[in-house]
Amino acid sequence: MSHNVNVILVDDDPHVRLSAGQTLELEDYRVLTLAEGRQALAQLTPDFPGVVVTDINMPGMTGLELLQQIKQLDSDIPVILITGFGDISMAVGAIRNGAYDFIEKPFSADLLLDVVHRALEKRTLTLENRKLRQELQAQSAPGPRIIGTSSAILQLRQLVLTVADTPADVLLMGETGTGKDLLARYIHEHSPRRERNFVAINCGGVPETLIESELFGHEKGAFTDARERRIGKLEHANGGTLFLDEIESMPMSLQIKLLRVLEERAIERLGSNTLIPLDLRIIAATKADLRALAETGEFREDLYYRLNVVRIDIPPLRARPQDIPMLFQHFALLASSLYEREIPPLSPERVHRLMSHDWPGNVRELRNLAERYVLLGEACTFDFDDQPITEQEPMAPGLAARVEHFEKTLIQAELARHGGSIKHTLESLKLPRKTLYDKMKKYDLDKKDYKDGTD
């Protein structure tokens, strides 16, 4: 509820709530009026994008007690106090304790609007700086990163960070090229196991005759050519993470043994009867529907349910087009450093082509294109139809549709860049507020899809 408003007004006097609330709403503020301080606390979170205006003298929780509770939740939430006669010294003391400002009854509409406006500007700046620090920390951290600002990626990142520091096994579901191996490494690097081994094995890339030895290891003489003891992948990952890619390709006979490992957390090397206890997390990845395979008998149903403790679905690139320019730039920067080449400027026409493509190869296809673009520059074809792109290239089905599509993608990109903030989006596009709202309605765009924004 609190993310749908940017002013919470608390006063036990219904006349004040009505008049002050209407004053704020006439200026396009999204207002929630409440009669008690405890009701306000129930609406607040540390990322509340607004301000609180509260009377000091109220039955139950006073305005000063509400201020104290809010400061414990987030010291940066601006709290504006409404004071009556004789409360001035009390309000001044409250400002020393963290209140943003106070206004004295009876107050004018202009004074209320001015104080609220300044407080909201401060809150918006605080949240933007906080978000920037978090993004800089995430983007500058060593190892793999989850890049993007689309709602799908924000939800994915939140889910990953929620489960990363737990011991739970994870099942990654995603099309070819969506970055399942990168996400597995990201989970490992953000877990308490980061100092131990991350061991990856492609279940479809190892011959069936060797995969059991690869996973479990063997003792000397366990079979022909076993001339010495070998530590398997499971044992090598002890204390760390084992990543099983293309788990759907694992032979049925080995699926039974893997299920036992998951249940007992112990293994026996081939040719040995000694149990070796294991402390490891298993991350499995697949592009197939394991449940459907289980129903047809091509994958063990009990193994599917044992792996499916935490399932993370990785969205295909076509489902998050607003992330494409950012990803392309990221891969181009990597290629520029690798090949010691400058990155050619990316024209609006090329950006349009990038965001219009379906990307059947997903992120892997985009990365390959970014590398070619750095190497070949303007001579690079975008390989969607094997035709070189030119600035005059016609784009079906016609000019009007082309302009509308470009306009929509541009608005999407700006909303994503500003985290859904209407104020900053209309400033960057130099549009009146009504015009921007009309175009968003026309193209069925909702700022909530680009994270919680403020006006």
KOLPA-319487 format. One record per residue (C-alpha): y, z, x; residue in one letter. Coordinates in steps of 0.02 Angstrom, whole numbers, plus 50000, padded with zeros to 5 digits. Example, Ala and Ser with C-alpha at 12.3 -4.5 7.8 and 13.67 -1.06 7.14 Angstrom:
BEGIN
497755039050615A 499475035750684S 
This chain:
BEGIN
500005000050000M 501245004850137S 501144987650217H 501794979750056N 503434989650067V 504744992450200N 505685007150122V 504885022950054I 506145032949952L 505695051149915V 506735061749796D 506265073649657D 507785068049556D 507245053149448P 509065047149431H 509265045949620V 507595036949635R 508115024449502L 509865020649565S 509495020649752A 507885010849724G 508774997349624Q 510144996349756T 508864992849891L 507834980749786E 509384970349746L 509534967449934E 507734961149941D 506994977050015Y 505234981049958R 505394998849895V 504145012249847L 504945027149756T 504035043749757L 504415061249691A 503485071449823E 503345071650012G 501445072750011R 501375056549913Q 502375048150050A 501235054650188L 499735047150099A 500555029950113Q 500985030650298L 500055024150450T 500605022950634P 500975004450610D 502005006550450F 503304992650463P 504735001650376G 505795017250356V 505735033150253V 507245039450154V 506985057150092T 507955071150009D 507965087650105I 507845100049962N 506295096549859M 504965107749781P 503325108449873G 503535099250038M 505365098650091T 506165083850177G 506165093150343L 504305096950328E 504005078650286L 505005073650440L 503925084950549Q 502315077650480Q 502925059750503I 503405063050683K 501645069150717Q 500955053050643L 502165041350735D 503735048050816S 504545030750804D 504555029350613I 506405031050563P 506715045050439V 508385045350347I 508835061950264L 509795063550101I 510825079550108T 511705089749976G 513195101249992F 512925114050128G 511495104450211D 512545096050346I 512165108450486S 510335107750439M 510355088650445A 511195088550616V 509835099950681G 508535088250606A 509275073550702I 508985083350861R 507175084950805N 506945066350778G 507775061250614A 508605044150624Y 510165048250522D 510755057250365F 511825052550217I 512735065150108E 512685065549918K 513535057549828P 513355041949936F 513935024149909S 512765009449896A 513555001450050D 513235016950156L 511415017650103L 511144999250138L 512005000250308D 510945014950368V 509335007450303V 509734990550382H 510034998250553R 508475009050541A 507394994150493L 508064983850637E 507594998050755K 505854999450678R 505554980750689T 506064980650872L 504954995650908T 503424987450830L 503764970850917E 503904979551086N 502324989351050R 501394973451002K 502054964551157L 501454978551270R 499734977851190Q 499654958951205E 500214959551387L 498924972651425Q 497564962551339A 498074946051419Q 498284953351594S 496654963051594A 495334956551715P 493824947451646G 493594937451486P 494924938051349R 494964934251163I 496444922551144I 497294918950979G 498404926150844T 497564919250688S 496954931750559S 495154926950598A 495364931050783I 496344947050750L 494934953050637Q 493644947850767L 494564957050906R 494714972750800Q 492864972550757L 492364969850938V 493454984051002L 492754995350865T 490954992950921V 491184989651107A 491135007851161D 489595011851056T 487785009451112P 487394998250962A 486504981750991D 487504966550935V 487044949750859L 488304935850889L 488284921250767M 489244905350803G 489174886650823E 488894878450991T 490434880151101G 491264894551008T 491144905951160G 489674917451124K 489354920551309D 491194924651338L 491214936751191L 489644945251256A 490494947851424R 492064954051336Y 491034967251243I 490224972751407H 491884973651500E 492644984451362H 491164996351352S 490695011851454P 489385000651536R 490664989751624R 490244996751797E 488404992051779R 487544975151772N 487864961751643F 486274951351642V 486194934851547A 484664924351507I 484554908451404N 482974909951301C 482944891151275G 483194886951459G 481684896051534V 479924888851518P 478834898751399E 477604902151541T 478954910851643L 480064919651518I 478964935151501E 478994937651689S 480874934351690E 481164948051562L 479874961251609F 479564957951793G 477864959551873H 476864969052001E 476134961052156K 474524952052110G 474874952351924A 474484933751917F 474274918952032T 475744917152152D 476364934852114A 476464939052299R 477664953652280E 478404965152149R 479824957452049R 481114966851946I 481384958351778G 483004955451684K 482734970251567L 482514982351711E 483944974551809H 485074977451658A 484614995951651N 486235005651620G 487144989651576G 487014975051455T 485684961651429L 486324945651347F 484984934951263L 485734918051222D 484864906051101E 483754920251041I 483044908650909E 482134899351050S 481144914651108M 479254911951088P 478464921650944M 477304931051061S 478774937451161L 479754942151005Q 478424955450970I 478654962951143K 480544962451130L 480454971850965L 479444985451052R 480764986651188V 482134988451059L 481195002350971E 480535011951122E 481865007751254R 480505006551385A 479524992551469I 477964989651572E 478024976751712R 476654963551703L 475134970551792G 475694988651770S 475285002651648N 476795013151693T 478185014651565L 479935012551635I 481285020451523P 482815009751493L 484605013351445D 485334996551399L 486254987451262R 485584970851201I 486764957351141I 485874942551063A 486704926151017A 486184911750907T 486874896150824K 485444896350698A 485244905650535D 483974918650591L 483694925050415R 483224907550356A 482074905650507L 481284922450465A 480954916850286E 480034901450350T 479044911550478G 479914903750629E 480704920250681F 480054937950659R 480894946250511E 480734963750585D 481564957850747L 482974949850648Y 483374965950556Y 483224976050718R 484454964550808L 485624963750659N 486324981450680V 488064974550710V 488334956250670R 489874947250733I 490254929950665D 491304919350782I 492424907350685P 492364888950732P 493954881650806L 494304871250650R 494464887550551A 495914893650659R 497014878550697P 498554889250736Q 497654895750891D 497344878250962I 499024875751053P 498894893051134M 497104889951189L 497514872651255F 498954879651357Q 497834893451425H 496494881251481F 497814869451552A 498514883751657L 496784887551724L 496514869151766A 498234867951845S 497814882251962S 496084875252001L 496624857352036Y 498374861452101E 499184849451977R 500704851451865E 500424852151678I 501234837151591P 502344841751442P 501384841351278L 502294830651149S 502364835350963P 501244820450926E 499914827151042R 500044844550968V 499824836650797H 498264827550855R 497554843450930L 497794853150768M 497134838950659S 495484836850751H 493904845150682D 493274850550856W 491384848950831P 491194855251011G 492364869850974N 493214879151118V 492114870751249R 492724853551191E 494534859451193L 494364866351369R 493634850051433N 495084840451357L 496364852251433A 495594849551605E 495624830651585R 497424831351527Y 497944840851684V 496984828651794L 497514812351709L 499184816951632G 499924804451508E 498474792551542A 497264804951464C 496504799551299T 496194813251174F 494434806351149D 494414808550961F 494274789850934D 494264783951116D 496014776951095Q 497474781951207P 498824791251115I 500594784451115T 502184791551045E 502264776950922Q 500464778250864E 500384776750674P 499514791050585M 498644787450420A 498834788950275P 500704786150292G 502374792850349L 502614805250207A 500914813150229A 501144813350417R 502824822350402V 502114834950279E 500624838750390H 501724840650544F 502924851850447E 501494862850387K 500734864750560T 502444868750634L 502754882550505I 500994889150537Q 501304889650724A 502954899050704E 502224911550581L 500804914850702A 501994916250851R 503054929250760H 501614939050684G 502044934050506G 503864939550517S 504874929350392I 506514934450474K 506044928050647H 505164912650579T 506674906750480L 507784910350631E 506704900050749S 506574885750623L 508424887250575K 508004887250389L 508764896750243P 507604910150174R 507364901250007K 506934884750093T 505614893150200L 504854902050050Y 504814885649952D 503924876650093K 502684890950116M 502294890149930K 502114871249940K 500864872350084Y 499984887950017D 500464898550167L 500474917450159D 501294927850295K 499914940950276K 498704928350352D 499694929350514Y 499644948350526K 500804960750442D 502574954450456G 504274961650416T 505844953550351D 
